[in-house]
């Protein structure tokens, strides 16, 4: 197949492209350097190919408390990006199936995180703007399917982890930040200070698993929204203890700063629909996934945990 991917150089995009290429597909990889999705004519340069699938992974956001300080920019930039690619899809590539990423933070934390509730209630206030841009992306899919019959698939991931995360100094999602802090504590004797009291819970999915699942679902499921998660969550303290065991750091030395931002207290997706769609689903065990991620950290030590 001929496939166009936005966000192709990102954490998920790199892994997804690798798997698609291994399967023999012809890829057109877009990133912020070769295609500015905030510009309405940016995609016209890619009209010379008729695509079978379009993966839209690009989004303007970062981990940590980034969303607290950039709500206006997030609304404008992400709405521009999403509207421009949806418009291009409808006008120039209507034969292609459109596969995109939702976000678990779009769910109202007081409701069950099941697909039927994706557009129901209010997202957590600290992530409200980003969450609503993802809801609007899904609303666009519904509208274009209703009027033009275009085929789509919207995938809602829990937090992804694994090798190949960014190394440019940006804020990291919690699991990478945990590993980095604990390794620094081990190497340099720095205090390991974690945000919150450590009881907030999170769910992880290994990035290789997510990419594999996305490719499978894109072949078999049309016009639907599906959660992709492990179906279980653990407290931050549990993740920290596992990392400490592998790194050789004393967990009892960790300090918890309850004054810092922690986001939602719990975030675990209901994955019944995923299991129905892929009954033989086999995910990488947490301990193995963490081992692979930590090995990658050591390989990238100069970038991720430099001295000083």
Steps between C-alpha positions, in 0.01 A plus 500: 500500500590865460483670839552860613598558863505834684720522807717232341816603683342490846513227762198307371553601137852360484388165636188485283695585185756231578230235530315617188822506299587150615164388363595644161275805482596816311522785749492879477627631834402850606644704785520866595804550276351382172134591560357777720148374568394838641511636143192421292694425180778295662365164388450593134860398432402140576208473255704309242429172677170323559515366854334193647542617858579823684635481856465833679729490805615862509388719792636808673546405864754386756497301822501629856333834572543632143125515441452728800703778341407474130120454478441772241785389277393139533149581385606705198790283383333161543173620349689634200691176454197277537270711284758528221567128476131411522424750223780361283383144561144581398598702190793307361526155664142384574588142406749477787417368844588756768653365822568749778580528868255607766605557860402344829486847658192572285299285741319646799700354793179451698356267236602155385770533232299304246468608138134599532607774745768658279284805423317501833564720802799725561871414466733582788547879516880496471481314167169643382615681185711217360228250586238705317712528186511120495125483551458741209723282284268208570196719432654582163534130420135442587390793285704404194387141527137607527504740205758343269524139612873527575653215700681566825637343817575696817729333754518618861831398661600480862853624573753349260849399607800320354824571318535797267337778701613856434842604631488876435440617857123547485286394794443126506196290577505368853659160438799646312538773761498233773774301329712807436475627858579162652797443271630847587459415867699182447777661294546836664344470845239761413178501706214323323191718544173379350191716455202418719481236770551210261152356536374639169459212258587463133468245221776423251514341156829408335542708184582197282173339612301813425640533148431133429143532630441818300608329178279198569193707587550724196457190285192361673296777668322785322335815638556446868681631806697245701696527824843340498627430848618222726174495695681540833676784679757527778599773746805710419665344805471156336672617182769671706570184701537290182739755350701521823540123502634500145723806542628406846371803688348498849128577464490627859722792397231640269329822613142590407403865443126526560496867396570420133259443210396136454208508255226241533514269802403201289491432127424148382321432173223246462626265228208262443457617141870449430486144634192427287676632190827317576411197715857366484652824626835441669667801662860534618515443879575815698826370649635402155391830346671695778816294457515585129431867572770519768752329269427771243550767768847367574578499127395866479653594835700796366182665370249392762699502825810714436727585788463842660 
